[in-house]
Amino acid sequence: METPAASGGGPSPRRWAEKLKSSIYRKKAIYTACLLFGNFMSGWINGQRGPSLLDLQLITGTDMSQGSAFFTAAAVGSLVGAVAGGAIYDRCNKYMSLFISMAGHGLTVAVIPLCSEYWLMITVFVAHEFFLGIFKTGSNVELLRVWGVESKPYMQAFHFLWSLGGIVSPFVLEPFLAVRRDVVQNSTGLMAANNSDPGGFLNASAIPPEEPLETSIIWPFVMTGLMTILSSLPFLVVFIFNRKDDHEEVTKALDGKRQGKKLSRKLLVLTLGLLGVFYFFLDEVEDSSVSFLASYVVKQFKWTKIMGARITSTFWASYAFGRLAAIFFINYVSHMKICGLFFISLILAQVGMIFSGMYLSDVGIWITTCAVGFSISISFPAMLTWIEKDFVQLSGKIMSVIFVSVGLGGMVNPQIIGYLMEESTPLWYNYVLTIESVLLFFSFLVLVWLVKKVLSIYHSSQFELPDKK
């Protein structure tokens, strides 16, 4: 069990109020707020993807299998961006790279609904996630650089803001989704009435030529793009002010105390390989759970797309609640115990979702959706601080390896789930994610073994070396 002292102290309001008296702490807090706002917008954008998928298919004239390629393209862009982000963070100005990447992310999201050509939509998704890959790599390492051994609650807060953005955005998107109508013939002619068409699209022969089905998602996407560009401006301001002052002194003032763990080349390769496998499965479960959720309930439960957007927001709400709660308890529990407990809960929730889908239980799907969101919530930020504590000190290059693994997971899963949902049954959404949740848990157990049986011995021997001289 980790103690508050060992973790840098608990995040009590009184403790924060005392620290705010320090000018250095205020600079850290303001800079952290900039990072949090940027990640909030990143989550906002991600929260739009699932509910807007059917409308993006409508814009490009594609089916579910083809539309899932949008997510695969996004994963490719994220992978390339992660590689670029690792090199840029370690070699270039940190603040300028964060500004450019976030501004590019906002610009590309604004033009997504304008891409009626399938190949153009794919291209923009690649560019869109390329910029995000750079931002994610740099911003996560920046948070660890600024807070060091105190980073556990701040990392949870950072990722809580990401999930909070995912809660809000589907509600903003909802009024702009393509409206379904049933057209009925009566004595006076055709009358259109709003109806919860279970298929998500109308039979073209039933729609009069003057009333085609159209989507208006361009407006929330443009608004999101502008807000994201706005979130990038603080990094430009920091860059400009640092140009006026001594850059090295300002950067050093923001540096926190870190663990400083190093590994031999062989151990580093082994560690990064096992972490890569873990993050591959983590992203497959985390990203696909929410990306295909709206499409799943529309196809399996015959819900409307509006209800699909709402259950997506429910997923994000439970996901955000888990991270919000973790801000206050994460300092008082060990990484291994809390992550292990949450992964077991995730497997049980995925099995429950299978039965909910098989028996078409509306209550069951709402409950299990909340359980999946909560169970997966703390994994990503908690694992980052665990890596910093017991594995190796994170750098831009190591973070890029993590996000490359995440990108690879995002490339594989959309194609598998999209194809199986289209060609067989929507229940494959549940089957695939349950299998991957089990594999995620096993990869976590391997990491526990690595820490207890290999790395702890190695770090202890490195610590004892100076005393033997």
NUMISE-544506 format. One line per 5 residues: number of its first residue (from 0); for each residue x, y, z of C-alpha. Coordinates in pm, 1 decimal, always signed. Layout:
// NUMISE-544506
NUM) X Y Z; ... .
// end
This chain:
// NUMISE-544506
0) +0.0 +0.0 +0.0; +138.4 +336.4 -98.9; +126.8 +608.9 +159.2; +40.9 +970.0 +84.1; +388.5 +1072.2 +183.0 .
5) +544.3 +830.1 -57.4; +326.9 +955.3 -336.2; +388.4 +1321.3 -286.4; +99.3 +1394.1 -50.0; -275.3 +1390.1 -86.2 .
10) -450.5 +1644.2 -308.4; -633.0 +1825.9 -26.3; -767.8 +2178.5 -96.7; -578.4 +2314.2 +206.1; -249.2 +2174.5 +79.2 .
15) -309.2 +2324.6 -265.2; -401.1 +2661.6 -114.1; -72.5 +2668.6 +77.7; +128.7 +2575.3 -230.2; -36.7 +2848.7 -439.0 .
20) +151.5 +3104.1 -229.9; +463.7 +2999.1 -419.6; +520.5 +3175.2 -754.1; +675.7 +2860.3 -901.9; +372.6 +2654.9 -800.0 .
25) +138.9 +2913.2 -954.0; +330.2 +2891.2 -1281.9; +298.4 +2512.7 -1271.4; -73.3 +2535.7 -1194.8; -141.0 +2779.5 -1480.9 .
30) +60.9 +2574.2 -1726.6; -118.5 +2257.9 -1611.7; -452.5 +2432.2 -1669.1; -344.5 +2496.7 -2030.8; -262.7 +2127.7 -2072.9 .
35) -595.3 +2028.7 -1917.0; -794.2 +2256.8 -2148.2; -616.9 +2113.2 -2451.2; -691.0 +1759.4 -2338.4; -1054.1 +1854.9 -2269.2 .
40) -1092.0 +1956.3 -2633.5; -917.9 +1638.7 -2744.7; -1177.4 +1437.0 -2551.7; -1457.6 +1653.7 -2691.6; -1349.7 +1566.2 -3044.8 .
45) -1315.8 +1197.4 -2961.6; -1665.4 +1197.9 -2811.0; -1811.3 +1312.4 -3143.6; -1669.2 +1026.3 -3345.1; -1899.2 +741.7 -3238.8 .
50) -2234.8 +925.7 -3259.4; -2139.0 +1094.2 -3589.3; -2023.4 +774.0 -3762.5; -2359.7 +700.3 -3928.2; -2381.3 +1059.8 -4052.6 .
55) -2026.3 +1045.7 -4188.0; -2128.1 +727.8 -4371.1; -2426.6 +919.6 -4508.7; -2197.2 +1199.7 -4630.3; -1959.8 +958.0 -4804.5 .
60) -2220.5 +698.8 -4911.0; -2051.7 +408.9 -4730.3; -2165.7 +110.6 -4522.7; -2047.9 +7.9 -4174.6; -1751.2 -193.3 -4299.0 .
65) -1626.7 +94.3 -4516.0; -1705.9 +355.3 -4251.0; -1496.1 +170.9 -3992.9; -1197.8 +255.8 -4214.1; -1228.6 +613.6 -4084.4 .
70) -1120.1 +488.0 -3743.0; -843.3 +279.3 -3897.5; -718.8 +588.4 -4084.6; -729.5 +782.1 -3757.6; -519.3 +512.6 -3591.9 .
75) -261.2 +532.0 -3872.9; -238.1 +908.0 -3832.4; -209.2 +875.6 -3455.5; +67.9 +618.5 -3492.2; +272.4 +838.2 -3726.8 .
80) +203.0 +1140.5 -3507.0; +323.5 +953.8 -3199.4; +652.8 +869.7 -3369.7; +694.4 +1229.9 -3481.8; +584.9 +1358.1 -3140.4 .
85) +855.4 +1162.1 -2958.1; +1128.4 +1306.2 -3177.9; +984.6 +1659.1 -3170.0; +941.2 +1666.3 -2792.3; +1299.8 +1561.6 -2719.3 .
90) +1460.2 +1786.8 -2982.4; +1239.8 +2092.0 -3046.8; +1067.7 +2364.5 -2847.9; +799.1 +2193.3 -2638.3; +557.1 +2485.7 -2631.7 .
95) +563.1 +2554.3 -3005.2; +509.3 +2185.7 -3084.9; +204.7 +2177.9 -2854.6; +64.7 +2492.7 -3019.2; +108.1 +2371.4 -3377.2 .
100) -23.0 +2021.7 -3308.7; -337.3 +2140.5 -3128.7; -410.0 +2412.0 -3385.9; -373.6 +2155.7 -3666.1; -601.2 +1916.6 -3479.4 .
105) -871.1 +2184.2 -3457.8; -838.7 +2291.7 -3821.0; -874.7 +1938.0 -3955.4; -1176.3 +1847.6 -3740.1; -1360.7 +2151.9 -3876.0 .
110) -1336.0 +2027.3 -4235.6; -1425.4 +1660.0 -4177.7; -1799.8 +1696.4 -4265.4; -1704.6 +1872.6 -4590.0; -1529.0 +1561.5 -4723.3 .
115) -1794.3 +1389.0 -4932.1; -1532.8 +1190.8 -5124.6; -1439.1 +870.0 -4943.9; -1065.2 +900.5 -5009.7; -1066.0 +1262.6 -4894.7 .
120) -1239.1 +1168.3 -4567.5; -975.0 +900.2 -4509.4; -695.5 +1151.0 -4579.8; -833.9 +1414.4 -4342.6; -876.9 +1155.8 -4065.4 .
125) -510.7 +1061.8 -4104.3; -398.7 +1426.1 -4084.0; -641.6 +1496.4 -3800.3; -503.1 +1221.5 -3578.3; -144.2 +1292.9 -3683.9 .
130) -162.2 +1629.2 -3509.0; -331.6 +1471.7 -3208.4; -57.6 +1207.4 -3184.7; +202.9 +1483.0 -3149.7; -2.2 +1661.6 -2883.3 .
135) -76.5 +1347.8 -2680.2; +286.9 +1243.0 -2674.1; +413.1 +1585.0 -2568.2; +138.1 +1676.6 -2321.6; +157.4 +1354.0 -2119.3 .
140) +534.2 +1380.6 -2079.7; +500.1 +1751.4 -1998.2; +266.8 +1674.7 -1710.8; +514.6 +1422.3 -1571.0; +800.5 +1669.2 -1620.7 .
145) +618.5 +1944.4 -1432.5; +491.5 +1738.5 -1135.9; +734.4 +1446.6 -1114.2; +668.1 +1226.2 -810.1; +353.9 +1427.7 -733.0 .
150) +197.0 +1355.3 -1071.2; -54.4 +1078.8 -981.9; -357.6 +1300.0 -903.2; -265.9 +1553.1 -1171.1; -240.5 +1279.3 -1434.0 .
155) -584.8 +1153.4 -1334.5; -719.5 +1511.1 -1353.6; -557.7 +1553.6 -1695.1; -733.4 +1246.8 -1830.5; -1055.3 +1326.8 -1643.0 .
160) -1083.1 +1646.6 -1848.3; -1041.8 +1436.2 -2162.3; -1335.0 +1216.4 -2061.9; -1539.5 +1519.4 -1952.6; -1510.3 +1654.0 -2306.7 .
165) -1641.7 +1319.9 -2429.6; -1950.2 +1356.6 -2209.6; -2044.1 +1700.8 -2336.1; -1984.1 +1667.5 -2709.2; -2251.5 +1404.9 -2795.4 .
170) -2519.6 +1631.6 -2643.4; -2394.9 +1923.2 -2853.5; -2389.4 +1699.8 -3161.5; -2733.0 +1542.9 -3105.4; -2957.6 +1819.7 -3254.5 .
175) -2755.3 +1818.5 -3576.9; -2772.6 +1445.9 -3656.7; -2967.7 +1337.4 -3965.1; -3340.0 +1324.6 -3885.2; -3535.6 +1010.0 -3961.6 .
180) -3889.6 +1041.0 -4101.0; -4161.0 +799.6 -4200.1; -4369.3 +919.9 -4491.9; -4735.4 +816.0 -4498.0; -4997.0 +864.1 -4769.3 .
185) -5339.2 +1002.9 -4679.2; -5627.0 +1169.4 -4862.0; -5452.8 +1506.5 -4874.7; -5115.0 +1378.3 -4989.4; -4784.9 +1291.8 -4824.4 .
190) -4733.4 +1372.1 -4457.2; -4392.1 +1342.4 -4288.2; -4374.9 +1271.4 -3919.0; -4083.9 +1222.1 -3685.1; -4043.5 +858.7 -3592.1 .
195) -3782.1 +634.5 -3433.0; -3692.2 +442.3 -3746.0; -3487.7 +149.5 -3613.4; -3269.6 +113.5 -3917.2; -3104.4 +452.3 -3890.0 .
200) -3188.1 +536.4 -4253.8; -3509.5 +549.1 -4452.6; -3606.2 +354.1 -4757.9; -3526.7 +595.4 -5041.4; -3851.3 +507.7 -5223.2 .
205) -4054.5 +630.8 -4925.6; -3899.3 +977.5 -4919.9; -4033.1 +1241.0 -5157.3; -3764.7 +1401.9 -5376.0; -3810.0 +1740.9 -5211.9 .
210) -3727.1 +1600.6 -4864.7; -3394.4 +1410.2 -4885.9; -3226.6 +1291.7 -4566.8; -2953.4 +1543.4 -4476.9; -2710.3 +1592.8 -4192.9 .
215) -2610.5 +1923.1 -4033.3; -2307.7 +1803.6 -3835.0; -2089.1 +2062.1 -4010.4; -2195.7 +2320.0 -3749.1; -2088.7 +2137.0 -3431.2 .
220) -1769.3 +2023.9 -3606.7; -1679.0 +2382.1 -3702.4; -1753.8 +2501.4 -3348.7; -1535.7 +2224.1 -3208.9; -1255.8 +2317.0 -3446.7 .
225) -1261.5 +2681.3 -3338.6; -1261.8 +2589.6 -2969.5; -969.8 +2352.2 -3024.3; -768.5 +2621.8 -3200.5; -849.4 +2849.1 -2905.3 .
230) -709.9 +2584.5 -2666.8; -380.0 +2591.9 -2857.9; -321.9 +2965.7 -2808.7; -195.9 +2947.8 -2445.5; +102.0 +2742.2 -2563.8 .
235) +184.7 +3011.8 -2817.7; +166.7 +3271.2 -2538.7; +400.6 +3064.6 -2319.4; +640.0 +3028.2 -2612.2; +642.5 +3405.6 -2675.3 .
240) +702.5 +3491.5 -2308.0; +978.5 +3232.5 -2284.1; +1148.4 +3397.8 -2579.5; +1162.7 +3718.6 -2380.1; +1293.8 +3550.8 -2063.3 .
245) +1573.6 +3299.3 -2029.6; +1421.9 +2983.2 -2174.4; +1639.0 +2742.9 -1971.6; +1556.0 +2913.6 -1641.9; +1181.1 +2908.4 -1709.6 .
250) +1190.9 +2542.5 -1813.3; +1397.1 +2450.1 -1508.1; +1152.4 +2634.8 -1280.1; +869.0 +2413.7 -1407.7; +1063.1 +2090.5 -1359.2 .
255) +941.8 +1863.0 -1079.3; +1130.0 +1593.5 -890.2; +1118.5 +1267.5 -1085.8; +1202.4 +904.5 -1009.0; +1495.2 +899.1 -1251.9 .
260) +1486.5 +523.5 -1315.6; +1704.3 +391.7 -1599.2; +1728.9 +49.4 -1761.2; +1992.9 -141.8 -1953.5; +1934.6 -171.6 -2325.4 .
265) +1814.3 -534.0 -2307.2; +1580.1 -466.9 -2018.4; +1450.3 -152.5 -2186.7; +1367.0 -345.5 -2504.4; +1190.8 -618.6 -2302.5 .
270) +999.9 -363.8 -2094.2; +888.9 -156.1 -2391.1; +782.3 -471.0 -2577.6; +560.2 -588.4 -2292.6; +423.0 -238.9 -2237.7 .
275) +351.0 -220.6 -2609.8; +143.7 -540.7 -2594.1; -47.3 -406.9 -2293.7; -126.0 -70.9 -2455.0; -222.0 -244.0 -2779.9 .
280) -502.8 -429.8 -2602.0; -589.2 -133.5 -2379.9; -661.6 +87.3 -2679.3; -852.3 -187.9 -2859.8; -1089.3 -214.9 -2563.8 .
285) -1104.9 +151.8 -2465.1; -1137.8 +315.5 -2805.5; -1360.1 +57.6 -2974.9; -1597.8 +37.3 -2677.9; -1709.5 +394.2 -2732.8 .
290) -1648.5 +430.5 -3107.3; -1893.2 +153.5 -3205.4; -2135.0 +182.9 -2913.4; -2385.7 +412.7 -3087.7; -2383.7 +202.2 -3405.2 .
295) -2421.6 -115.0 -3197.4; -2737.7 -6.3 -3013.7; -2890.4 +125.6 -3337.4; -2834.7 -205.8 -3514.3; -2885.9 -457.1 -3231.9 .
300) -3147.3 -282.7 -3015.3; -3313.2 -84.5 -3298.9; -3265.2 +243.2 -3109.8; -3254.3 +583.5 -3273.9; -2925.8 +759.4 -3342.3 .
305) -3022.2 +1016.3 -3079.6; -3044.8 +739.8 -2820.7; -2710.5 +614.3 -2949.5; -2559.6 +955.5 -2880.2; -2709.9 +955.1 -2531.1 .
310) -2575.6 +616.3 -2432.6; -2237.9 +728.9 -2563.5; -2257.1 +1025.0 -2326.1; -2352.3 +784.4 -2047.6; -2039.3 +582.4 -2120.2 .
315) -1832.1 +899.9 -2100.9; -2006.4 +1003.8 -1777.6; -1914.7 +680.1 -1599.4; -1567.7 +697.8 -1752.5; -1521.0 +1052.4 -1624.6 .
320) -1660.8 +966.0 -1281.4; -1397.0 +695.2 -1241.3; -1119.0 +940.5 -1319.7; -1267.6 +1212.9 -1102.1; -1286.6 +975.7 -806.3 .
325) -931.5 +856.2 -873.4; -795.8 +1210.4 -827.0; -876.4 +1175.1 -457.1; -795.7 +808.4 -387.5; -510.9 +727.0 -627.9 .
330) -242.1 +841.6 -380.3; -359.6 +591.5 -119.9; -354.9 +265.7 -318.7; -91.6 +73.0 -510.7; -99.1 +75.5 -889.5 .
335) -105.0 -303.9 -912.3; -399.1 -355.8 -677.4; -626.2 -87.2 -817.2; -555.4 -169.6 -1183.4; -602.1 -542.4 -1121.7 .
340) -936.7 -482.6 -952.0; -1058.1 -256.8 -1233.9; -955.0 -506.4 -1504.8; -1146.0 -790.5 -1336.2; -1448.0 -559.0 -1315.7 .
345) -1406.2 -481.6 -1686.9; -1422.3 -849.6 -1785.0; -1737.2 -903.5 -1578.0; -1898.0 -594.0 -1734.0; -1816.5 -714.3 -2087.7 .
350) -1975.4 -1054.5 -2015.8; -2282.5 -875.0 -1879.4; -2302.3 -670.1 -2198.5; -2304.2 -989.7 -2405.1; -2611.5 -1119.4 -2220.0 .
355) -2778.8 -777.8 -2243.4; -2733.7 -784.9 -2620.5; -2848.3 -1145.2 -2658.4; -3168.7 -1087.7 -2461.9; -3218.3 -727.6 -2582.0 .
360) -3228.3 -593.0 -2228.1; -3246.1 -212.9 -2239.2; -3181.7 -188.8 -1865.7; -2891.5 -430.6 -1893.5; -2717.2 -238.1 -2172.6 .
365) -2738.6 +88.4 -1977.3; -2595.3 -73.8 -1662.5; -2316.0 -262.6 -1838.9; -2222.1 +40.6 -2047.2; -2170.1 +235.6 -1724.9 .
370) -1972.8 -54.6 -1577.1; -1742.0 -80.2 -1880.0; -1679.4 +294.5 -1882.1; -1601.1 +303.3 -1511.0; -1381.5 -8.7 -1520.6 .
375) -1158.8 +116.5 -1802.8; -1143.6 +475.7 -1678.8; -830.3 +496.9 -1466.9; -614.1 +252.3 -1662.7; -430.1 +483.1 -1901.7 .
380) -323.2 +758.5 -1657.5; -257.1 +513.9 -1372.5; -33.1 +303.4 -1595.8; +170.2 +609.3 -1697.5; +247.6 +701.6 -1337.3 .
385) +318.4 +333.4 -1260.0; +569.5 +322.9 -1545.8; +739.9 +634.5 -1408.6; +751.0 +485.6 -1057.7; +850.2 +119.6 -1111.3 .
390) +961.4 +76.9 -1474.1; +1157.3 +362.5 -1633.3; +1151.6 +741.7 -1647.1; +925.6 +848.9 -1931.9; +1067.3 +1053.4 -2217.3 .
395) +928.3 +1168.4 -2549.7; +1066.4 +861.9 -2725.2; +928.4 +616.7 -2470.6; +591.0 +789.9 -2479.4; +593.1 +764.3 -2857.9 .
400) +644.5 +386.4 -2827.8; +335.2 +372.1 -2606.0; +125.5 +571.5 -2850.4; +253.6 +368.0 -3145.4; +118.2 +60.2 -2967.2 .
405) -206.7 +246.9 -2908.5; -220.3 +337.6 -3277.4; -162.7 -22.4 -3384.9; -451.7 -132.7 -3165.6; -671.7 +132.3 -3321.4 .
410) -578.2 +16.2 -3671.1; -673.1 -347.1 -3620.5; -992.6 -336.7 -3419.0; -1218.3 -111.3 -3631.8; -1176.0 -333.1 -3934.8 .
415) -1246.0 -652.1 -3739.4; -1549.1 -520.4 -3551.3; -1689.6 -326.2 -3847.5; -1667.2 -626.7 -4080.9; -1816.4 -875.5 -3834.1 .
420) -2100.3 -640.7 -3735.7; -2185.3 -586.1 -4102.4; -2147.4 -943.3 -4229.0; -2258.3 -1150.1 -3928.8; -2426.9 -994.8 -3623.4 .
425) -2382.1 -674.4 -3419.7; -2314.5 -898.6 -3118.0; -1959.0 -940.1 -3245.8; -1903.1 -593.8 -3096.4; -1942.0 -761.9 -2755.1 .
430) -1761.2 -1084.9 -2839.9; -1446.1 -914.0 -2968.8; -1422.9 -667.7 -2679.6; -1471.2 -943.2 -2419.9; -1189.3 -1151.0 -2567.5 .
435) -964.1 -846.7 -2578.9; -1049.4 -754.1 -2218.2; -928.2 -1098.0 -2107.4; -607.0 -1057.4 -2309.5; -560.7 -711.0 -2156.9 .
440) -580.7 -859.6 -1807.3; -325.5 -1128.7 -1889.0; -84.0 -870.7 -2034.0; -123.6 -673.0 -1710.1; -33.3 -982.3 -1506.0 .
445) +283.0 -1021.8 -1713.7; +376.5 -661.1 -1629.0; +320.2 -734.3 -1259.2; +557.1 -1029.5 -1291.6; +813.5 -810.0 -1468.1 .
450) +810.3 -552.7 -1188.0; +820.6 -800.0 -899.8; +1065.1 -1054.6 -1039.0; +1293.7 -854.7 -1268.9; +1283.9 -475.5 -1245.2 .
455) +1265.6 -448.4 -866.1; +1585.1 -656.8 -838.5; +1756.4 -457.8 -1111.7; +1668.9 -117.6 -961.3; +1777.6 -234.5 -615.0 .
460) +2116.8 -342.7 -747.6; +2161.5 -10.5 -927.7; +2076.0 +177.3 -610.3; +2327.4 -21.7 -406.4; +2619.5 +22.8 -648.9 .
465) +2746.6 +359.2 -511.1; +2774.7 +211.8 -157.7; +3003.7 -65.3 -279.7; +3266.2 +171.5 -416.4 .
// end
